[in-house]
Amino acid sequence: MRVRPTLRWTPTDDLPPATTDLAPVVDALRAGGVLVLSGAGISTESGIPDYRGEGGSLSRHTPMTFQEFVGEAAARRRYWARSHLGWRTFGRALPNAGHRAVAAFARHGLVSGVITQNVDGLHQAAGSEGVVELHGSLDRVVCLSCGRTSPRRDLAERLEAANPGFSPVAAGINPDGDADLTDEQVVGFRVVRCAVCGGVLKPDVVFFGETVPPQRVELCRRMVRESTSLLVLGSSLTVMSGLRFVRLAAESGKPVLIVNRDATRGDRHALTRVGLPLGAALTTVAERLDVTVEDAAAA
């Protein structure tokens, strides 16, 4: 079953106000067993914009949907041209203080697991282990015909060979690794097919309008049930793929804590929402817990 993507959510006036008090977050982590659910907002300090915050990419960019991608060759050409260019920048992004703090909490046994809505791999690059990538990863490519997966770097090399000299100037890079290019800039871009069966290649990510694999959802549900609390970092929780875990935690009587600058769709289910920048907030939390966060050079 395909669902219509929810791209935007408008906050209502009855949501509880944000706070700058980090004490509930400190207390939850000190107790241990905290499950982290992260969104695009945790990666903004790494130079990757989010979707819905101030200056978010949805103000200028509509993400590719699954239906468009599988249904139109022109849409696939446009996607791969933009994604190929974006990958060059996206792939150079480094973990920031927020990612490194989450990894440090896990090393100290305070975090039971990490579920991320992001496809950038920065949690793993910071040292977090066993990260569940809810929406997949741009590091992998899958063939829609034979199901074979392959490294993104292999596809990048093939696309470079098929499109020598392709280097248009992009207006920006989006959270899905897609560069902002005009239709004129992608004309003539050559898409390559599966090297095994000749099928259509797709990044191994969940597009808007596509559903998260059921087994992955059930794994995340189990992680919520086995946690003591849920800590949401940098997500507006606009899409149900993340919001359902907030609702599950709240229904199970587990505290939900959110660190996000803007209001979220999960605020009414949360014990608190801290409206501070993530890197600084999590660094402060780590200091209060006497947890050492590796600096950028060591990470």
N, C-alpha and C positions, 0 to 999 in steps of 0.2 A: 504494500500500500504506500503510495506517495502522498506526502502532505504538502500543503501550500506553505512556503516559508514565511515565518514571522520576522520581518526585518526591523521593525520599529515598535517601541512601546512608549506610551506617554504616561508619566507618573501622575498619580492623583493627589489631591490635597490632604488626604487623610493618612498618608504614610508618616511613620514616626520620624522625627528629625535625626540627623546625623550627630555624632559626637566626636570629640578628639581624645576621649579617654580610652587608653589602650589597656587598662587594668583587666577587663574581662578576657581579652585575648591572651594576656600574660597568664592569667589564672587557668584558662583552658589548656594552654600548652604545658604549663607546669604539672597539671594533672595527667597529661599524656593521652595517648590514644586518639589524637586529633586527625581527622581526615581533611586534607586540603583539596579544594575544588578551585582551580584557577581559570581565568579567562584572559582575553586579549590585553586587558589593562596591566597585567603584570609584565608584559613585554614592551610597553611603550618606552620605558627608560633604556631599552636596548635599541631604540630607533625604529621599532615596528609600530605603526599607528594602530589604535584600536578601531572598532567599528562605530561606536555610538557616543563616545565621550566628546569633549570639546575639540572640534577639528577632526572628529572621527571620519573614517573613509566613506561611510554611507551618505555623507553630505554631498559627495561627488561621484560615487561609484556604486553600481549595483552588482553584487557578486554573481558569478555564473551559477545557474541552476542545473541540476542533474538533467532535467528534461531538455533544456537547451543543448547541453553538451552531447547527449546521445542522439538527439534528433536532427542536428544541423552540422554539416561539415564546415560551413563558414564559421559557426560558433566555436568549433574545436580549433580551427586555425587561429581565430582571434584569441582564444584562451591560451593556446600554447605559445603564441608569439609574445603575449604579455607576460605569461608565467616564466618563459625562458629568460626574458630580460630581467624580471623581478628576482629570479633565483640567484643571479649574480650578486645582488645586494643582500637579499634575504639570507643567503648562505653564509655571509660574512658577519652576521649579527652575533654578539656575544652575550652571555648571561649577565644580568645586572644584580644589584644588591638584593632585590626581592627573591630572585631564583636562588641565589647563594644562601640566603637566610633559610629558605624552605629546606634546602639540602642539609644545612647545619642542624636544624631542628630534628630532622630524620636521623642524623648520625648520633644525636643525643637521646634517641628513643622517645621523642616527644610526639612524633607524627607517625600515624599508622599506615598512611599511604597518600598518594597524590593522584588525583584525576585532573587532567587538563583538557580544556576545550581548544587549546592552541595546537597548531600543526608545525610549530617552529623548532621543536626539539631542545629548547633552551633549558628546561628543567633537567634533562639528562646531561646536557653539557655542563651544568653546574654541579653535577655529582649525585642528583637524586636517582634512586634505583627503583625498579618496578613501577614506573609511571604508566598509568593507563591513559592512552591517547584517545579520548572519547571520539574525536573527529578524524583520527588517523594522523598521518605524517607526510609532509612534502618530501621527505627523504626517500620515499618509495613510489614506484609506479606499478600499476596493475593493468593487465590486458583484460578487456571486457569479454573477449571470446574464449581464451584458454585459461584465464585465471592466473597466469604466471606473474609473479612479482619480481621486480628488478630494482637496483639502486638508481636513484634519481641522477646521480653523477654520470651513469652510463648513458642515460637518455640525453643529458646535457651535451655530452661529447658528440652524439649522433646529430643532434639539432645544430650544433656549431658547424659540423661538416656539411650539413644540408643547406645551411644559410650563412655562408661566409660573408663577413662584413656587416652582419646585422647588428646595429648598435644605435637605434633611435634614442632620443632623449625623452625620458618619461616625466610626466608631471608629478608623479609620486608613486610610492609603494604601499600596498594594502596588506592587512593582516593575513590574507590567504596567499601572500607572495605574488600577487598579481600587480603588474605595473600599469599605470595609467597611460595608455597609448590611444591615439585616434585610429579610426578605421583606415585612414590613408597610410598610417605608419605600418600597418600589418599586412597590407596588400602584397602578395607575392611570397609571404612566409610559407615555407614548406614544412608540413607536418610529417613525421615518420611514424611507421606502424610497428606492431610487435615483430621483433626479429625472429620469433619462433613460428607464429601462425599467420602473421599479417593482419591481426585484429587491431581494433581501436585501443589506444593506450589512454589511461586516465590516471591522474595522481591518486595515490591511495589515501584519499581524504573523503570525508562525507560532505558532499556539496549541499547547498541550500536546496530544499525540496526532496532530499534523499534521507532515508532513515538510518539511524545508528544500528549496526548489527545487534540482534537480540541478545546474543551471548555476551557481548561487551556491556550492554545495559544491565544484564543480570549480575555480572561481575561487580559492577559499580554499586548496584543495590546491596549486594552482600557486604561490600566495603563499608557502606553507610551503616548497615545493621550492626557490624562488628566494631564500629568506632564509638568513642565516648562523646564526641562533638564534631561539628562540621564547620570548617573555616573557609569561607569564600574569599578569594583574592582576585580583584580586578575583573569582575564580571557583572554586567548589567542584568544577567539572568533573563534576558528577553526571550530566548528560545527555550522550548520545553526540554530539550536535551539536557540542560543543566538544572533548570528550575525544578524538575521532578525529584532530584535528589535532595534539594532543600526542603521540599514538601514532605518527602519521606522521613527525613531526619526530624522535622518538627512534629510530624504525626507520631513518631516513635519516642517522643519526649526528650530528644537529644538537643542540646543547645546549638543554635546556628549563629555564627558570628561572621560579619561581613566587613571587609576592608575595601572600600571603593569610594572614589571621590564623589560620584553622582549617585542619585537614588537608584535602587534596583527593584526588579519585579519581585524579589524575595524579601524585601524589607519587612513586610508585615509578619513574616514567619521568624524573624531574627530576634535574638536577645539584644543585639546592638549592631549598628553600622557605624564604623569609624571612617570619617571623611577626610583621610589624610593620604598623601602620596605614599605608594606602597613601599618603595625602597627605604625611605626614611622611617616609616612606621615599623617595618619589620626589623630594621637595624636597631631601633630603640627597644623593641620587644626582646631581641636577642641579648642586648646589654643588660636588661632587667633580669633575664634568666641566666646570666653569666655564660652565655653560649657564644663561642667564637665563630664569627662569620669570615670565611676566607676572603681576602681582597681579590680584586680583579686579576692581578698578576699571577696569583697562586691557583686560581680556579681553573 
